[in-house]
Amino acid sequence: MPPVDAPDGPRFALRGRIVTMDGTDTVLDDGVLYVNRGIVDDVLPADAPPPEGYADVPPVPTDGTLYPGLIELHNHLPYDVLQLWQVPRRFDNRSQWGGSSNPEYRRLVTGPMQVLGEDPESMPAIVRYVEAKALINGTTTSQGVALFSNAGSRRMYRGTVRNVEATDDPALPEARTRIADIEAADAARFLARLQQPHRLLLHLAEGTDTRARAHFRALEFEPGRWAITENLIGIHCTPLTAEDFAIMAEHGGSMVWSPLSNLLLYGRTADVAAAKAAGLLIGLGSDWSVSGSKGLLGELKAARLASAASGAVFSDRELVAMATRNAARMLRWQDALGTLSPGKLADLVVIRGRDDDPYTTLIGARDPDISLVVVNGAARYGTSALMERLTADPALLERLPADALGDRSLQLHHSATDPVVGDLTLTEATDQLTRALADIPLLATRMAELRLGRRVEKVPTWRLALDEITPSGSELRPRLPLPGTHGRVPSGPVIDGLFDDGPFGDGPFVRGPLARDLVDGARNLVGGEGPADGESPEGPGLRALVLDALTASTDRRFLDALEAEANLPASFGADLRALLATA
């Protein structure tokens, strides 16, 4: 199979301040980046002669600062259509807030996603919307969107944002975000899995109590022997101590930091001062919109505030490195991405302005300050003026509605466009999801009826493979026997769904209330015996929802909810709001 992003694209040159993020932190105050067929040919001062082949290629002035594209190492992308959850209390570990023990979580998160993920009109709209949302927030690489068929097939969506899990490119080794159940629960098998040639991005030690930390300590499967190698990238690592981070660094592990999500759920985040002192390599992830930032541009701001609260642990340059060269090193992509250097792939983001500190400019940028996003040499999002200059066929551009972002355009056409999404525009996806979320109770009943018809007719269909809603035979986290449990393996995630996939890949089968009455059971998808006030009789427990906005700067509902979050440290929500909002 050819690479998802094959060498392609026009020859062009961009002029502005260039923050290369190379090994010597080179910054050209006035430079030109030369790109051809998706590759950076050269990076030169503006007054230097152009390289061969560019004599007739006038540099396009950006009036901004160029950075490597932002690499996100943790995001449950399909959930990014949902709004920020008002977390009801402070939790101690992951098992307390997810699953059937929390009806509100099921009503607002897992219930709606089950319905949308199987709706043949909403599913592709989700994929298109979250892909565009990533681009509009400056992200050029993220975790992927997995699709699952009723015939038992699983594959990754192929789109315009790079996917760490599916590249088909030896220069970009594919990472894994799931492991088989048996590997997650058996130390020897888990260690053998770590010795295969793939990075594993796995949730590790989620929470703040001893139970959460025990999942890390369980990696010591024999005295002095740890199931940690350079292939283990631990997501969250919230309760780890200085001793734990030293062990992790000694064995070559690294960490993905999601400070806003940690603070919203647990009231604290990882001890990044200890992680830094141990020499641990750290990347960033916004987690999901349910309890996190809308994208890396926002998560960088949350990281700055969390760093300051811990004693100014990181400089702005170090924070930018987490989203660029550090992330590339963690993935073993450093020879292809992470810096703006000759021979690297042309993934970049341009931020308006070039006068302030070059690293502060990025972290301080608000949504309207993103002037251009380029992936593999193709201009994907930016001001309409720049997009028109850099797009050979202007008919491919989708002009976004004029709002606080200003005049912006998207270009989502891809040579390897996934047939699941096809030519669906962001506008069409937005309209579909707005309607679907508003009608979610009725849609739940319709989907139950449609599922019954599919089962009878054996119609092949694709749906979103949603993390931890339906069993898939794989795990997002290691589940080795905890210390002191005499070899007992911790239980797997609580499955919130009522539909499972058949053991022989023959499509969904039914259990629970749906075994008695498929359609009526769907009406109790998130619990409840009957409709409450304001609920639809077609779907008790599910209520109308609102699509999460693409950006934070003018999303008053998001900003108000963020400032009101009870678990955030004093003034954190207000301070983050001030960094995100436009005047």
Buried (B, 14 or more C-beta within 10 A) or exposed (E): EEBBBBBEBBBBBBBBBBBBBBEEBBBBEEBBBBBBBBBBBBBBEBEEEBBEEBEEBEBBEBBBBBBBBBBBBBBBBBBBBBBBBBBEEBBBBBBBBBBEEBEEBBBBBBBBBBBBBBBEBBBBBBBBBBBBBBBBBBBBBBBBBBBBBBEEEBBBBBBBBBBBBBBBBEEBBBBBBBBBBEBBBBBEBBBEBBEEEBBBBBBBBBBBBEBBBBBBBBBBBEEEEBBBBBBBBBBBBBBBEEEBBBBBBEBBBBBBBBBBBBBBBBBBBBBBBBBBBBEBBBBBBBBBBBBBBBBBBBBBBBBBBBBEBBEEBBBBBBBBBBBBBBBBBBBBBBBBBBBBBBEBBBBBBBBBBBEEEBBBBBBBBBBBBBBBBBBBBBBBBBBBEBBBBBBEEEEBBBBBEEBEBBEBBBBBBBEBBBEBBEEBEBBBBBEBBBBBBBBBBBBBBBBBEBBBEBBEEEEEBBBBBBBBBBBBEBBBBBBBBBEEEEEEBBEBBEBBBBBBBEEEEEBBEBEEBBEEEBBEBBBBBBBBEEBEEEBBEBBBBBBBBEBBBBBBBBBEEBBEBBBEBEBBBEEBBEBBBEBBBEE
